[in-house]
Amino acid sequence: MAKFHTLRVADIRRETADCVSIAFDVPHNLQSEYTYIQGQYLTLKIRLKGEEIRRSYSLCSSPTAEKEWRIAVKKVIQGKGSTYLNDELKVGDQMEVMTPMGNFYTPLEPSKKKRYVLFAGGSGITPMLSIIRTILKEEPQSTLHLIYGNKDEASTIFKKALEDIALTQSARFTCTSVLEHPASIVDPLYQGMLSKDKVSALFSTLNLKGADEYFICGPGPMMENVKQALKQEKVEDKKVHIEYFTAVLEAVNKAEASNAASSGGMMSRVTVIMDGKETEFELSSEGDVILDKALDEGVDVPYACKGAVCCTCRAKLKEGKVKMDNNYALTDGEVKEGYILTCQSHPLTEKVVVDYDC
């Protein structure tokens, strides 16, 4: 189960005018708990003027190519957490950091010879950099092609790092940049936004067909465009991996709108199991989600985004039925096994038992 530990900020690096990368010092006795897989993320507890907020950020470092735990944070307009981390956080500060989580990866095998295609937009490059560095080290016969969309050169996060990788691993790694406002005249194919039509054109021109795995991370519209283009190219769903973090605001807004209802519906007796302890409470099927009610009852249940994208609040439904408002994180297999996102779940039966310890 994911847990928070207090870690020291070891390094802060300015990546662009509105993005920093932050490295944490993980003590030797905690390093086994912070073992991570390429593409996973860390959740931070940030306390601002008496308010606790939680934000999740992908690891940009590699778990095998680098001995480091580093995330990247792009400042969001009116974003409390990202503004604090960009403007106020200092080396030496202490932060509560949850152990790594996330499913944005595929298992790697040194003997495999695979072809990967990655589509990133803006800060969506963060988990991609971890994936790229790790695959290059762990699967020496595999190749990768990154298509990376940005506004301009100055806003391109990890521009120098990607150029270095392309130079030193030219036979195995290719990066194609698509800019809305390039500094010089370029082929129209590589200028503008990653629309569905542009992705389809790139697919053909760059010969992106037939890859073993496709990864997508970036702004919501861009991810949907790529997803639709891949569908048009008849890419199997099982080959496509999508990370929804950068589209979390829409999901959060939907969740908040859904949670606004607080009366009516049938009443259910809900039992929440956490750290071996059972907590019972009554909850309306049209009231709060199970996560919020559990927090009100004093249960220290894990959560981060509350927007159905991060999977931190995952628990197993042991008895009864629930309705999830949204699900962008659990796989079909996990849902069949009985796992739910408690930040999205409302009870549908008179008795519901939810186990966070599974």
Buried (B, 14 or more C-beta within 10 A) or exposed (E): EBEBBEBBBBEBEEBBEBBBBBBBBBEEEBEEEBEBBBBBBBBBBBEEEEEEEBBBBBBBBBBEBBEBBBBBBBBBEEBBBBBBBBEEBEEEEEBBBBBBBBBBBBEBEEEBEBBBBBBBBBBBBBBBBBBBBBBBBBBEEBBBBBBBBBBEBEBBBBBEBBEEBBEEBEEBBBBBBBBEEBEEEEEEEBBBBBBBEBBBBBBEEBEBEEBBBBBBBBBBBBBBBBBBBBEEBEBEEEBBBBBBBBBBEEBBEBBEEBBEBEEEBEEBBBBBBBEEEEBEBEBBBBBBBBBBBBBEBEBEBBBBBBBBBBBBBBBBBEEBBBEBBBBBBBEEEBBEEBBBBBBBBBBBBEEBBBBBEB
